């Protein structure tokens, strides 16, 4: 089963359809008039679709058990065919397209079973995914390859060459997944004035996004938030709340991060932890959705 522990829960929807084709108008009339000998074809297939959606992970080996929070089963008759539509919603880490398709396919099988005594030529056609939203299918709309971005590592030991930087490089690697390649990468000491000067420099150069890593903890040299807060005009608390919440679901000490985020002029500033793993988790939690701020009218890209 695929590892989804790094993913965030979001609203995910899927609609799948299946077509049951009959061979005569008599069969369609029996369906419409609820006179099929085995019973009401719509109610039986609807109930079976609901069971199938909820039991998908029991019969499809690589599907994860997930909370099904809404399922709709509807029908449309077109000529000699019945179109079954199954819509499924969840708020979870993975999508529900297989659940929707499983529901549609089982509903079609039930229809087939109920109709075969009166129509020897009934058949199932075109089980397919009609629509899905949420997760990866929504990330493309946030991607902007024109962003001028800086990644600044705040670390005394990395600045002195005593330790190799891994967190800043991890940020750069993550940004490249979203086609952000115009990245200025720097390592600076954990120094109040140097941190402030770095942001002022990139702000004056009209950078769109500046990400600091390191200096958000509790040691006496961790001064990144204190240095940057006076330069942030519009704080965005929800950004770091999201990152901390994501981290706390994996390790409770994430509550100790003091990172801040917001706009300094028209430059978005993020302050992430200094460890490679914490940075990777923060990037998973925030990107690419945080890039939505650059699609707003008041935050035009230069």
C-alpha positions as CSV (number, residue, x, y, z in Angstrom):
1,X,0.0,0.0,0.0
2,X,1.4,3.4,-1.0
3,X,2.7,5.6,1.9
4,X,0.4,8.6,2.3
5,X,1.6,9.7,5.7
6,X,3.2,12.8,4.2
7,X,0.0,14.0,2.6
8,X,-2.5,16.5,4.1
9,X,-6.2,15.9,4.4
10,X,-8.2,18.1,1.9
11,X,-11.7,18.0,0.4
12,X,-11.7,15.4,-2.4
13,X,-14.5,14.6,-4.8
14,X,-15.0,12.2,-7.6
15,X,-17.8,11.3,-10.0
16,X,-17.9,8.0,-11.9
17,X,-20.4,6.7,-14.4
18,X,-21.4,3.3,-15.7
19,X,-23.8,2.5,-18.6
20,X,-26.2,-0.4,-18.6
21,X,-27.4,-1.0,-22.2
22,X,-30.7,-2.9,-22.8
23,X,-31.9,-4.4,-26.0
24,X,-35.5,-3.2,-26.1
25,X,-37.9,-0.5,-25.2
26,X,-39.9,-3.1,-23.2
27,X,-37.0,-3.5,-20.8
28,X,-36.7,0.3,-20.4
29,X,-40.5,0.5,-19.7
30,X,-40.2,-2.2,-17.1
31,X,-37.4,-0.2,-15.4
32,X,-39.3,3.1,-15.5
33,X,-42.5,1.5,-14.3
34,X,-40.8,-0.5,-11.5
35,X,-42.1,-3.8,-12.9
36,X,-38.9,-5.7,-13.1
37,X,-39.7,-9.1,-11.5
38,X,-36.7,-9.0,-9.1
39,X,-37.8,-5.7,-7.7
40,X,-37.1,-2.0,-7.9
41,X,-34.0,-1.8,-10.0
42,X,-33.1,1.7,-8.9
43,X,-33.4,1.1,-5.1
44,X,-31.5,-2.2,-5.2
45,X,-28.6,-0.8,-7.3
46,X,-28.5,2.3,-5.2
47,X,-28.1,0.3,-2.0
48,X,-25.4,-1.9,-3.5
49,X,-23.5,1.2,-4.7
50,X,-23.5,2.6,-1.2
51,X,-22.1,-0.7,0.2
52,X,-19.5,-0.9,-2.6
53,X,-18.3,2.7,-2.0
54,X,-17.8,2.0,1.7
55,X,-16.2,-1.4,1.2
56,X,-13.8,-0.4,-1.6
57,X,-10.6,-0.9,0.5
58,X,-11.8,-4.4,1.4
59,X,-11.7,-5.6,-2.2
60,X,-9.2,-3.4,-3.9
61,X,-5.9,-4.3,-2.3
62,X,-4.0,-1.0,-2.7
63,X,-6.9,1.3,-1.7
64,X,-6.7,2.9,1.7
65,X,-9.6,2.8,4.2
66,X,-11.0,6.3,4.3
67,X,-14.0,8.2,5.7
68,X,-16.8,8.5,3.1
69,X,-18.6,11.7,4.0
70,X,-21.0,11.9,1.1
71,X,-22.3,9.5,-1.6
72,X,-24.9,10.3,-4.2
73,X,-26.3,7.7,-6.7
74,X,-28.4,9.0,-9.6
75,X,-29.7,7.6,-12.9
76,X,-30.5,8.9,-16.3
77,X,-32.2,7.0,-19.1
78,X,-31.0,7.8,-22.6
79,X,-32.5,5.7,-25.4
80,X,-32.1,2.1,-24.4
81,X,-29.4,2.8,-21.8
82,X,-29.4,3.6,-18.1
83,X,-26.5,5.9,-17.1
84,X,-25.5,5.4,-13.5
85,X,-23.7,8.3,-11.8
86,X,-21.9,7.9,-8.4
87,X,-20.5,11.0,-6.6
88,X,-18.3,10.5,-3.5
89,X,-16.8,13.1,-1.2
90,X,-14.2,12.8,1.6
91,X,-11.9,15.0,3.6
92,X,-8.8,12.9,3.6
93,X,-5.2,12.4,2.4
94,X,-6.1,10.4,-0.8
95,X,-8.8,10.6,-3.4
96,X,-12.1,8.7,-3.9
97,X,-12.1,8.1,-7.6
98,X,-11.7,4.3,-7.2
99,X,-14.5,4.4,-4.6
100,X,-16.8,6.2,-7.1
101,X,-15.9,3.8,-9.9
102,X,-16.4,0.8,-7.6
103,X,-19.8,2.0,-6.6
104,X,-20.8,2.6,-10.2
105,X,-19.6,-0.8,-11.4
106,X,-21.4,-2.7,-8.6
107,X,-24.6,-0.8,-9.2
108,X,-24.3,-1.8,-12.9
109,X,-23.7,-5.4,-12.0
110,X,-26.8,-5.4,-9.8
111,X,-28.8,-3.9,-12.7
112,X,-27.4,-6.6,-15.0
113,X,-28.4,-9.3,-12.6
114,X,-31.9,-8.0,-12.1
115,X,-32.5,-7.4,-15.8
116,X,-31.1,-10.6,-17.3
117,X,-34.2,-12.7,-16.7
118,X,-36.2,-10.3,-19.0
119,X,-33.4,-9.2,-21.4
120,X,-30.8,-11.7,-22.5
121,X,-28.8,-9.1,-24.3
122,X,-28.4,-6.6,-21.5
123,X,-24.7,-5.5,-21.2
124,X,-22.5,-3.2,-19.1
125,X,-20.5,-0.5,-20.9
126,X,-18.2,2.4,-20.2
127,X,-17.4,2.4,-16.5
128,X,-15.3,5.5,-16.2
129,X,-14.1,8.4,-14.0
130,X,-16.0,11.5,-15.1
131,X,-14.5,14.1,-12.7
132,X,-12.2,14.4,-9.7
133,X,-11.1,17.4,-7.6
134,X,-8.8,17.8,-4.7
135,X,-5.2,16.6,-4.1
136,X,-2.8,16.6,-7.1
137,X,-5.5,17.4,-9.6
138,X,-5.7,20.9,-8.0
139,X,-2.1,21.7,-7.5
140,X,-1.3,22.8,-11.1
141,X,-3.3,26.0,-10.7
142,X,-1.0,27.3,-8.1
143,X,2.3,26.8,-10.0
144,X,4.1,29.9,-11.1
145,X,7.6,29.4,-12.6
146,X,8.2,33.2,-12.8
147,X,8.6,33.7,-9.0
148,X,11.9,35.3,-7.9
149,X,12.7,33.3,-4.8
150,X,15.4,33.3,-2.2
151,X,16.3,30.5,0.3
152,X,18.3,31.8,3.2
153,X,19.9,29.3,5.7
154,X,20.4,30.8,9.2
155,X,23.1,28.6,10.8
156,X,26.4,29.6,12.5
157,X,27.9,26.1,11.9
158,X,26.9,25.9,8.3
159,X,28.1,29.5,7.7
160,X,31.5,28.6,9.2
161,X,31.7,25.4,7.1
162,X,31.6,23.2,10.2
163,X,28.4,21.5,9.0
164,X,26.9,20.9,5.6
165,X,23.5,22.5,5.0
166,X,20.7,20.1,4.3
167,X,17.6,22.1,5.1
168,X,18.1,24.9,2.6
169,X,18.9,22.4,-0.2
170,X,15.8,20.4,0.7
171,X,13.7,23.6,0.3
172,X,15.3,24.2,-3.2
173,X,14.5,20.6,-4.2
174,X,10.9,21.0,-3.0
175,X,10.5,24.3,-4.9
176,X,11.7,22.8,-8.1
177,X,8.8,20.3,-8.0
178,X,6.6,23.3,-8.5
179,X,8.7,24.7,-11.4
180,X,10.3,27.4,-9.2
181,X,13.9,27.4,-10.4
182,X,14.9,31.1,-10.2
183,X,16.3,30.6,-6.6
184,X,19.0,32.7,-4.9
185,X,20.5,30.4,-2.2
186,X,22.5,31.8,0.7
187,X,23.9,30.8,4.1
188,X,24.2,33.4,6.8
189,X,25.0,33.3,10.6
190,X,22.4,33.4,13.3
191,X,22.8,37.1,13.7
192,X,19.9,39.5,14.2
193,X,21.3,42.3,12.0
194,X,22.5,40.0,9.2
195,X,19.1,38.3,9.1
196,X,17.3,41.7,8.8
197,X,19.7,42.9,6.2
198,X,19.2,39.8,4.1
199,X,15.5,40.3,3.9
200,X,15.8,44.1,3.2
201,X,18.2,43.3,0.4
202,X,15.9,40.8,-1.3
203,X,12.9,43.0,-0.7
204,X,14.6,46.0,-2.4
205,X,15.4,43.7,-5.3
206,X,11.6,42.9,-5.6
207,X,11.9,39.2,-4.8
208,X,8.5,37.6,-4.6
209,X,9.3,34.9,-2.0
210,X,12.0,34.7,0.7
211,X,12.2,31.5,2.8
212,X,14.4,31.4,5.9
213,X,15.3,28.1,7.4
214,X,16.8,27.8,10.9
215,X,16.7,30.0,14.0
216,X,13.0,29.3,14.9
217,X,13.7,27.2,18.0
218,X,14.4,28.0,21.6
219,X,18.1,28.4,21.9
220,X,19.7,31.8,22.7
221,X,21.0,32.0,19.1
222,X,17.5,31.4,17.6
223,X,16.5,34.9,16.7
224,X,15.0,34.6,13.2
225,X,11.4,35.4,14.2
226,X,12.6,38.4,16.4
227,X,14.7,39.8,13.5
228,X,12.0,39.4,10.9
229,X,8.8,40.4,12.7
230,X,9.5,44.1,12.7
231,X,9.9,44.0,8.9
232,X,6.6,42.1,8.3
233,X,3.8,44.5,7.5
234,X,1.0,42.0,7.2
235,X,1.4,38.8,9.2
236,X,-0.3,35.7,8.0
237,X,-0.7,33.5,11.1
238,X,-2.5,30.7,9.3
239,X,0.6,29.8,7.3
240,X,2.7,28.7,10.3
241,X,-0.3,27.4,12.1
242,X,-0.8,25.0,9.2
243,X,2.9,24.0,9.3
244,X,2.9,23.4,13.0
245,X,-0.3,21.5,12.9
246,X,1.0,19.2,10.2
247,X,4.2,18.7,12.2
248,X,2.4,18.0,15.4
249,X,0.5,15.2,13.8
250,X,3.8,13.5,13.2
251,X,5.9,14.6,16.2
252,X,4.7,16.6,19.2
253,X,7.8,18.7,19.6
254,X,6.8,20.6,16.4
255,X,4.7,22.8,18.8
256,X,8.0,24.4,19.9
257,X,8.7,26.0,16.5
258,X,8.3,29.8,16.6
259,X,8.2,30.4,12.9
260,X,6.3,33.4,11.5
261,X,5.1,34.4,8.0
262,X,3.7,37.4,6.2
263,X,4.3,40.1,3.7
264,X,7.2,42.5,3.9
265,X,6.0,45.0,1.3
266,X,5.1,42.7,-1.6
267,X,7.6,40.0,-0.6
268,X,6.2,36.9,1.1
269,X,8.4,35.8,4.0
270,X,8.4,32.3,5.4
271,X,10.5,31.1,8.4
272,X,10.9,27.4,8.6
273,X,12.7,25.1,11.1
274,X,16.4,24.2,10.7
275,X,16.2,20.4,10.4
276,X,15.9,18.7,7.1
277,X,13.0,16.6,8.1
278,X,11.1,19.5,9.7
279,X,11.7,21.6,6.6
280,X,10.4,18.8,4.3
281,X,7.3,18.4,6.4
282,X,6.7,22.2,6.4
283,X,7.0,22.3,2.6
284,X,4.6,19.4,2.2
285,X,2.1,21.2,4.5
286,X,2.3,24.6,2.8
287,X,3.1,24.1,-0.9
288,X,1.8,24.6,-3.5
289,X,-1.3,26.1,-1.9
290,X,0.6,29.0,-0.3
291,X,1.5,30.2,-3.8
292,X,-2.1,31.3,-4.2
293,X,-1.2,34.6,-2.6
294,X,0.6,35.5,-5.8
295,X,-2.6,35.1,-7.8
296,X,-4.4,37.8,-5.8
297,X,-4.8,41.2,-7.5
298,X,-2.9,43.1,-4.8
299,X,0.2,40.8,-5.0
300,X,1.1,41.0,-8.7
301,X,4.4,39.4,-9.7
302,X,7.0,41.9,-10.8
